[in-house]
Amino acid sequence: MHRNYRIIYRNLPALFIVFLVLPWLNMRLHLIKDESTENRTMAEKPVLDLTFAENFPHEYDEYWDDNFGFRNNYVLVNSYVNYKFFGRSVVPEKVHVGKGGWLYPVQDESLPVYRGKNQYPAEKLASFYDEIKKRRDYLNEKGIAYYVFLVPTKASVYPEYVGSKYQAFDLPDSVLARTEQLMNFLKTTDVADNIFYMKDTLMPLKEKHQLYYKNDHHWNSVGAMYAAGFIIEKLQKKYPQLQNFTEAEDYDLQMLRKNYGDLTAMLGIRSIVKDDFPELIPLDSANLYSKGEKKDYKVPEKFPYPWDYYHYYKTDKHNAPRALIIRDSFTNHLIPFLSRSFKESVYIWDGWKYRLNQPILNNENPDVLIEIIIENNADLLLKYPFRLKKK
């Protein structure tokens, strides 16, 4: 036993040197794959320019910090160990690790508001009413129906996994979440039939199905199917000819396991952490939709997903209404369900401004305009208010 210890002690200096040299060798020879798993662009090696030489040391430090040998493997292991064994996030300003490994976004303010913080003052509630009424009246004058659907955040539907850090124990139970406060105010007004909150529809269904991903802040295809059903049901009051293709028995549910999730991507561990990924395959191929001819609408500057700015689908349901849908990323999973119901459906992701997009509106001339908004973005209706554009 003592002899083995002596061998180890004797070789420790050599092992230490190998430990120091191997990262440098890997940077030069790329012996072991060491790709970044972080959700950002890594610093590139700077070129020395004697005209701006004072910037070079700082730029090279950034490059070295991002690219030293085995760095990405170290980052991956550190993030995974913290997540898996300690329930901690290495980027707590971006991602919160809740109970059972459930992940929640922090930057979008959904955690502070789901339990009743950041309540709306009375004048802001009145501003919401004015804005929605103004949009509705303008569209109604053009013969276009108007609806707003607020999507509940993951924390609103699954508060039980958030954990104590973001629970507002200092607030009485009588204090409502901000969206519920808004809806209680608006239901007493004449826009009550124009704006809807989908939380109450989803809450009972989570006992049967997981409706949101654990590793992503969006709902999955099952949650989206039920949400689409809610949207169609509300529209059927005005358009009874609309068909609803959101019955679970109309689909073959296939449960996959995938390395999927924007939140695990932020933690840098998406490549090694899997999530349940339900896929719903329509059983009736006779009621599908197809892509329509794409139009040359200008993508907003700096919009990060230009390929997702505009989508157009059509069906053979000639008596169904034509819809213009202003949306965000939560509509991605709604598209396969909603598009089956309308004669034509145009989807515009306008960079989280949720405007009426009048040039597109005038060109498309839909029967109905639908805005689908994640609840913590509802304020953007006021940040980008409707103003009639002069011709």
N, C-alpha and C positions, 0 to 999 in steps of 0.2 A: 504493500500500500504506500509506504513512505517512498519507495523507489518511483512509483508512478507520479507522486507529487513532485519529486525532483525533476522528472522528465518534463512535466508541465511547466514548472518554474523556469527550467533551462530554456524552454522554447517560447516563453512569453514575449521576450523582446522581438523575436522573429515574427511571431504572430501579430504583434502590434505594428511592425513595419509593413507586413502584408496588408493589414487593415487600412493603413494610411495610403499605400501605393495602389491598391486595387481600384478605388474610385477614379484615380487619375488615369490608370491604364484603360478602364472602361470608357472614359471620356474620349480617349484617343482611338481605341481599337473596337469599341462597341461590341464587347464580348457577350454581354448580357443585355437583353432588351430592357430599356428603362424609359418607357413613354410616360408622359404626364397624364395624370388622371384628374387634374384640377380643371375646374370650369372657368378658365381664363387663359389669355395668351401669355406665353412665357417670354421673358426678356431675351432679345437676340444679342449676339456678340457684337460689341461696338467696334467701329473702325477709328483708329487714332487720327484725329484731325488737329494739327498743331495750331490752327486758327482758334479752335475752341477746346484747347487741351484741358482747361480747368474742369470741364464736364466729364472727362474720360474716367477718372477714378470712380466717381459715383456710378456711372453707367456700367463700368466693368464689375463693380460690386453687385449691382442688380443682376447682371448676367450670371455671375458666379453663384449667387444665392439660388438662382432658378435652375442651374444646369450642372452643378457639381455631381460627380459620379454617384450613382445609386440614389440620388436625392429623391426621385419620384417613388422608388420602392420604399424608402424610409418614411416618406410622407404617407403613403398608402397604409403601411403597417401601423403607424402611429394613429392615423384617423380611425382605422378599423378597430384597433384595440380599445380606444376611447369609447367608440360607439357600442361595440359588442359587449365589453366586459364592465365598463363603468357608466354606460348610459350618458356619455358626455359628447358634446359637439366640439370639434376643433375650430369651428367658425360660429360661435354662439350668436354673433351679430347677424347671421344669415339663416341658420338652421337650429331649431330646438329639437332635442331628442326627448320624446315623451315616454310614457309607459309602454312596455312590450315592444320597444323599437319603433314605435310610430313617430314619424318625422313631420314637423310643422315648419312652415316658412315664418321668418321673423321680420324681414324687411317690409313686407306688404301690410303691416299693422293689423293683420287679422287676429292675432292673439290678444292684444290689449282691448279690442272692441267686442269680442264675442261674448264676454261676460258682463258687459254693461259700462265699460269705461268710454271716455270721449263721447258723451251724450251730445245730441244736437240741441243747440239753443232754439227757442221758439221762432226766432226770425229766420233761422236756416230751414226749419221745417216748412215755413211759409214760402221760402224761396224754391224749395223742391216742388211744392204745389204749383207755383207760378210757372216754373220751367216746363213741367210735364203738361200743364194745361195749354201753354203757348205752343208746344210742339203738336199736341193733339189737335188743337183748333186749326192750325195751319194745314196739317195733313188732311183733316176732315173736309176742309174747303176744297181740297184737290180730289176728293173722293177716295182717300186712302185711310184705312183703319190704322190705329197706332196702339202698340202694346210694348210694355217694358217688363222683362222678367229678371228678377234679381236672384243670382245663384248663391246659395249658402257656402261659406268657406268650409274647409275641412274641420276647423276647430268648432264651428257652429254645429256640425252634424256629429262629430266625434269628440266632444269635450272631455269625455271620461278618460281619454288617453293623453291629454295634455300634461297632466301632472300639476303639482302645487305651485310651481314657479310663476305661472301666468294666470292663476286663478285669483279673482278679485275677492278675497275673503273680507275686505273692508267694506264691501257693498252689500246692502240688504238684498234678500231674494226678490223683493218687489221691483228692483231696478232691472229694466229690460235691456237686452242688447240693442245697439244703436239702430239696426235695421228694423227690429220689431217696434221700436219707438216710432220710427218713420212710418211704418205700415199702419200702426194704430192711428196715427194722425191722418194719413191720407184716406183711410177707409171711411172717414166721416165727410169726405169731400166728393165732388162730382168727377174726380179722376180715379175713383176706387176701382172701376172696371177697366182701367188702362194699365195698372201696375200690379204685379204679383210677386210674391216671395215664395220660393219653392221649398223652404225648410220643412214646413209641416207635412208636406207630401213625402219627403224622404225619410224623416225620422222613424216612422213605424216600420219602414221597409228594411232598415239596417239590421233588424232582428233576424231576417231571412237571408240577407245577402250583404257582402262587403261592398259598399258603394263608392268608396274612395280608395286610392292606392295608399299603402303604408309609406312608400318611399318617394311619393310625388304629391304635389299639393292639389292635383286635379281629381275629379271623380273619374271612375273607370267606365267602361262601356255599359255595365249594368246600371250604375247610377244615372248615366246619361239617357239610357232607354226610358227609365221611369220619369226623368225630367222632361224628355221630349213628349211623353204621353200627357203629362200635365199641361204643357204648352198647347198641344193639339186640342185637348179637352176645353180649354178656355176659348180657343179660336172657333170651336165648333158651335158656340152659341151664336156667332155671327155667320159662320160658314158651315152649316150642317152637312154639306156635301163632302167636307174633309174626311178622309179615311185615316184611322189611327192604326199605325203599324208598330205598336209598342207593347204587345202582349208577349209575355215570356214564352208561351207555347209556340209562338211564331218563329222561334229561333232555336238553333242548336248551340247550347252553351259549351264552349271548350275552354277549360281552365289550363293555362300555360304558366310556366315559371320563366321569367325573363330578367335580365339585367337592365332594369328600367327604372327611371325616376329622376326628376330634376333635382330633388333634394339630396339623394345619394351622390349625384354628380357634383353638387356644391361641396359635399364632404370629401370628394375624391375617391369614393369607394364603390361607384356604380359597377365597375368591372367585376367585383367579387361578391356583391350582395344582390340577391334575386328578390323579386316580388311576384305575388299572384297577378296574373295578367289575363282577365277573362276576354274571350272573343265570342261574339254572337254572330252566327252564320244564319242568314235568312233561309227558311225552309221553302218559301214561296218565291220562286224566281220570276214569276209573272208580274210582280209589283215592285220592280226595282227602278232605278233612275240611271240616267246617263249624263255625261258631261256635255254641256252646250258649247257653242262657239265662243271662244274667249274674246273679250273686248279689251281695247287698249286704254285701260284706266291708269292714270299716273300714280305710282306708288309714292307715299309720303317720304320725304327725305329722312334718312337715318332710321327708317323702320327696319328692325333687325330680321324680319322674316318676309322678305319681298315675295317669295313664292306662295305665301299664304295670304296675301293681301286680298285677292279676289278669286272667288270660285263661283261657277255657274252650272246648275244642274237642271235637268228637265225630265218630265215623265209624259205619259200619254193620257193623263187625267185632264181632259180639256175643260171640264166644268169646275176644276179646283182653282183656287185663287193663286195669283203670282205674288211671291214674297221677296222683299228686300230685307235682309237680316244684317244688322250692325252688331258686331260681335267681338269677343276676345278669345283667348285660347281655350276656354271651357266649351266653346261651341265645336271644337274639333271632333269630339265624340258624339255630338248631337247630329252632325251632318248626315250620317248614314240613316238616321231615323226620320228626321224632318224632311229630307229631300224626297222621300218616297210619297209624301202626302200632297205636295204642291205641284201645280202644273209647271211652274218654273220657280227656282229658288236661287237668289243671288246673295252671296255672303261677302261682306266687306269688313276687314279688320283694319280699322283706320288709326292704328297706333294708340289705342286706349283713349281716344277722344270722344267716342260715342256720339258723334255728330250726325245730323240728318244727311250729310253729304249731298247737298242739293244738286250739283251737276249730275251725279250718278242717279239720284232720285228722279230728276226730270227726264233723264235718258231712259231709265228702266220703266218708269210710270207703273209701279206695282199696285196691286190691290191692297196690300197690307205691308206696313213697315214694323219690324220687330227689333227691339234692342235687347240683347242678352248680356247682362253685366254682372261680374262677380261683385258681391255685396260691398266689399271694402273699397271698390272703385266708384260707388254711387256718387260720391262728391264730384266726380269728373263731369257729371251732367251740369253742375253749376260752374265748374272751372271753364268749360267750353260751351257756353250757353248758345241757344239758337238765336241767330240773327238772319233776317231775310236778306239774301244777297240781291243786289241790284243787277238788273240785266244790262 
